[in-house]
Amino acid sequence: MQSVPNTIGDWARRRAGGEITAVRSVSWRADGARVWELTRADAGRFFLKVAPTPDRYTRETHAYRHAVPALGHAHAPVLVDSDPGRLALLLTAVPGAGASGHGLGRADRAELYRQAGGLLRRLHDACGAAGAAVPVGGADRWAADRHAAAEEQVAALSAAGALDAAERRLILDRAAVLHLLPPLPAGFLHGDVGEHHFLWDAAGRRLALAGFARARLGCAVEDLVRVAYGPCLPDRALRAAFLCGYGRELTDAERYALPALAALDAAETWARGLRTGDEEAVGRARGVVGALLEGVGSGV
């Protein structure tokens, strides 16, 4: 199979159930995975994905088997098969194209975010009714680990000359807030929510979610950070559409947690962006930190 390692290609061809007539590399550099789009002779399409680490493979396979089916038909790829020895997954393709820079009209964009809220809520509730999230090791351990990670990232960013004193103080102060929070509502998280994982079918006006390599159990509000501090930050209509789809208001504790988690996510994204040369990620993270410094609230 052209451009795919032979052993993986042979495995994918057998699992796809027919002759593969076209192969296209669609790997996304920032993700670290190797991904190919495969087209069968009858025009059926699949995605062959090789995870960059065993942990990412395990998370994604588990998500597709146990949680993603709750999203419903055509709202996510379906796992055809997986191979732990090769860290490979074969997924069906769903209709739609990436929403980033898609040039959607106002009404379609609002509908996209309404459906995004609904799909995330289904995913969060996929493994049972949401209760209070108790991370492994307890809430104190969770907060301490997050604070330690923030200190490490701030040190790296400071060493690179990327942070000023106010930005450094903001990230560390926000990290300290997590120690004060009560248990937060739990859910099965997507782990990397964003328009790069939204697939919009313009003809059917239907959204699908992809990219479950960071899926896990956790605090549901963690999945809302990049929605609240991304495209929805300046747009009340998108926030309202998303919450309409999500089907519940955030608790007071979640509202308090959201900017703290946004600061930590921004620090992680910023540090990773510097390491990998991802200028888009760096710019996005700097924008979030700037919004937090200016006291801009998400309203979610």
ZAVEXFI-968976 format. One line per 5 residues: number of its first residue (from 1); for each residue x, y negated, z of C-alpha. Coordinates in steps of 0.05 Angstrom, whole numbers, padded with zeros to 5 digits. Last residue first. Layout:
// residues N
NUM	X/Y/Z | ... .
// end
This chain:
// residues 300
300	-00402/-00599/00604 | -00395/-00675/00609 | -00323/-00668/00589 | -00297/-00725/00631 | -00245/-00776/00609 .
295	-00205/-00798/00669 | -00152/-00833/00628 | -00099/-00785/00654 | -00145/-00726/00636 | -00153/-00752/00565 .
290	-00078/-00760/00558 | -00066/-00689/00583 | -00116/-00663/00532 | -00085/-00703/00475 | -00015/-00679/00493 .
285	-00041/-00607/00489 | -00070/-00618/00420 | -00007/-00651/00395 | 00036/-00594/00421 | -00010/-00543/00389 .
280	-00006/-00578/00322 | 00069/-00584/00327 | 00079/-00509/00334 | 00155/-00505/00337 | 00153/-00439/00374 .
275	00185/-00461/00440 | 00154/-00530/00438 | 00085/-00502/00424 | 00092/-00453/00481 | 00108/-00509/00530 .
270	00050/-00551/00504 | 00000/-00493/00505 | 00019/-00474/00576 | 00015/-00547/00600 | -00051/-00557/00564 .
265	-00081/-00494/00595 | -00060/-00518/00664 | -00090/-00586/00653 | -00154/-00557/00625 | -00159/-00509/00685 .
260	-00158/-00569/00732 | -00207/-00607/00688 | -00256/-00549/00690 | -00250/-00529/00763 | -00293/-00586/00790 .
255	-00347/-00573/00739 | -00343/-00498/00755 | -00350/-00512/00830 | -00412/-00555/00817 | -00442/-00498/00778 .
250	-00445/-00503/00702 | -00513/-00510/00669 | -00544/-00449/00637 | -00565/-00424/00569 | -00499/-00422/00532 .
245	-00537/-00441/00469 | -00565/-00504/00499 | -00498/-00517/00531 | -00464/-00516/00463 | -00516/-00561/00431 .
240	-00511/-00611/00487 | -00435/-00612/00483 | -00439/-00620/00407 | -00487/-00678/00414 | -00444/-00712/00467 .
235	-00384/-00715/00421 | -00318/-00743/00447 | -00296/-00681/00486 | -00335/-00630/00445 | -00281/-00621/00392 .
230	-00231/-00600/00445 | -00231/-00611/00520 | -00300/-00581/00532 | -00292/-00526/00481 | -00220/-00511/00499 .
225	-00237/-00506/00572 | -00301/-00465/00564 | -00269/-00396/00567 | -00239/-00411/00636 | -00309/-00428/00660 .
220	-00328/-00354/00659 | -00278/-00336/00714 | -00244/-00271/00696 | -00250/-00204/00661 | -00205/-00199/00600 .
215	-00199/-00216/00526 | -00131/-00243/00503 | -00129/-00202/00438 | -00202/-00217/00423 | -00193/-00255/00358 .
210	-00261/-00260/00324 | -00328/-00293/00336 | -00384/-00297/00284 | -00430/-00355/00269 | -00491/-00355/00224 .
205	-00519/-00408/00178 | -00535/-00352/00128 | -00504/-00386/00068 | -00453/-00425/00110 | -00427/-00363/00145 .
200	-00382/-00394/00198 | -00325/-00354/00228 | -00302/-00384/00294 | -00234/-00359/00318 | -00193/-00419/00295 .
195	-00251/-00461/00321 | -00231/-00445/00392 | -00238/-00394/00447 | -00175/-00357/00466 | -00191/-00313/00526 .
190	-00256/-00282/00501 | -00275/-00273/00573 | -00318/-00219/00606 | -00352/-00259/00660 | -00348/-00284/00732 .
185	-00381/-00342/00767 | -00329/-00379/00810 | -00306/-00362/00880 | -00299/-00425/00922 | -00247/-00476/00900 .
180	-00195/-00510/00944 | -00134/-00471/00922 | -00151/-00488/00849 | -00140/-00562/00864 | -00065/-00552/00869 .
175	-00061/-00540/00794 | -00093/-00608/00782 | -00040/-00642/00825 | 00015/-00606/00787 | -00011/-00625/00719 .
170	-00025/-00698/00739 | 00042/-00708/00772 | 00081/-00686/00710 | 00038/-00729/00665 | 00049/-00790/00710 .
165	00124/-00778/00714 | 00134/-00772/00639 | 00134/-00706/00603 | 00169/-00682/00539 | 00241/-00693/00559 .
160	00257/-00620/00544 | 00277/-00609/00617 | 00210/-00640/00637 | 00172/-00592/00592 | 00209/-00532/00621 .
155	00199/-00556/00693 | 00126/-00570/00679 | 00117/-00500/00651 | 00149/-00467/00712 | 00109/-00510/00760 .
150	00045/-00494/00723 | 00060/-00420/00726 | 00071/-00424/00801 | 00005/-00461/00809 | -00032/-00409/00769 .
145	-00001/-00353/00809 | -00019/-00387/00874 | -00091/-00398/00851 | -00099/-00325/00831 | -00066/-00301/00896 .
140	-00113/-00344/00936 | -00173/-00319/00897 | -00157/-00246/00912 | -00102/-00198/00892 | -00137/-00181/00827 .
135	-00186/-00238/00813 | -00252/-00242/00851 | -00302/-00274/00804 | -00369/-00286/00837 | -00426/-00252/00802 .
130	-00443/-00247/00728 | -00492/-00192/00710 | -00459/-00134/00676 | -00403/-00120/00627 | -00430/-00162/00569 .
125	-00451/-00222/00610 | -00391/-00265/00589 | -00398/-00239/00518 | -00471/-00256/00514 | -00456/-00326/00542 .
120	-00400/-00335/00493 | -00446/-00317/00435 | -00499/-00366/00458 | -00451/-00423/00467 | -00420/-00410/00399 .
115	-00490/-00408/00368 | -00504/-00478/00394 | -00435/-00499/00371 | -00447/-00475/00300 | -00517/-00507/00300 .
110	-00486/-00575/00318 | -00436/-00567/00262 | -00490/-00547/00213 | -00532/-00609/00230 | -00473/-00657/00225 .
105	-00448/-00630/00159 | -00390/-00581/00158 | -00323/-00601/00128 | -00290/-00535/00145 | -00230/-00568/00180 .
100	-00229/-00510/00229 | -00291/-00468/00220 | -00256/-00407/00191 | -00297/-00373/00137 | -00358/-00329/00138 .
95	-00385/-00260/00127 | -00356/-00207/00173 | -00297/-00162/00157 | -00292/-00093/00188 | -00234/-00080/00234 .
90	-00175/-00032/00233 | -00131/-00038/00294 | -00057/-00021/00300 | -00011/-00018/00359 | 00025/00036/00318 .
85	00026/00089/00372 | -00038/00061/00402 | -00078/00073/00337 | -00145/00040/00330 | -00208/00055/00289 .
80	-00267/00022/00255 | -00274/-00034/00306 | -00331/-00079/00285 | -00321/-00153/00269 | -00364/-00203/00306 .
75	-00433/-00236/00298 | -00452/-00191/00240 | -00497/-00147/00284 | -00499/-00165/00358 | -00454/-00200/00408 .
70	-00462/-00143/00458 | -00419/-00100/00411 | -00360/-00144/00432 | -00359/-00118/00504 | -00339/-00045/00509 .
65	-00304/-00020/00446 | -00282/-00085/00415 | -00259/-00113/00482 | -00220/-00050/00500 | -00184/-00050/00433 .
60	-00168/-00124/00441 | -00141/-00118/00511 | -00101/-00055/00496 | -00068/-00084/00434 | -00051/-00149/00469 .
55	-00019/-00109/00526 | 00019/-00065/00478 | 00051/-00126/00446 | 00052/-00160/00378 | -00013/-00128/00355 .
50	-00017/-00098/00285 | -00082/-00118/00251 | -00114/-00087/00189 | -00174/-00128/00168 | -00228/-00096/00125 .
45	-00268/-00113/00063 | -00317/-00071/00021 | -00312/-00091/-00052 | -00328/-00020/-00078 | -00254/-00009/-00093 .
40	-00236/-00028/-00022 | -00208/-00095/-00003 | -00156/-00101/00053 | -00141/-00166/00090 | -00075/-00160/00126 .
35	-00055/-00182/00196 | 00012/-00182/00233 | 00003/-00209/00304 | 00045/-00265/00333 | -00015/-00312/00341 .
30	00022/-00377/00325 | 00043/-00351/00256 | -00026/-00331/00233 | -00022/-00268/00190 | -00068/-00267/00129 .
25	-00029/-00221/00084 | -00071/-00199/00025 | -00082/-00129/-00001 | -00125/-00108/-00060 | -00149/-00042/-00089 .
20	-00155/00001/-00028 | -00185/00068/-00047 | -00236/00095/00001 | -00255/00113/00072 | -00224/00055/00109 .
15	-00194/00104/00159 | -00152/00140/00107 | -00129/00074/00076 | -00112/00046/00144 | -00068/00106/00163 .
10	-00032/00105/00097 | -00019/00030/00104 | 00007/00038/00175 | 00057/00092/00153 | 00077/00054/00090 .
5	00089/-00015/00120 | 00039/-00063/00087 | 00062/-00110/00030 | 00033/-00064/-00024 | 00000/00000/00000 .
// end
